[in-house]
């Protein structure tokens, strides 16, 4: 018996969780419906600072110009 069409991939769920964590939220749950729509339940985590960028040596060079 054939499986049927895949509506989502595990990497899609992992990417959604990773994006939520980078946004400073805490993931409390994930649900996927039959159509493949991924819903991530979140709570705000105010204790953790949100890292928006990474500094490197070129930042100082470009600021001076």
Buried (B, 14 or more C-beta within 10 A) or exposed (E): EEEEEEEBEEEEBEEBBEEBBEEBBBBEEBEBEEEEEBEBEBEEBEEEEEEEEEEEEEEEEEEEE
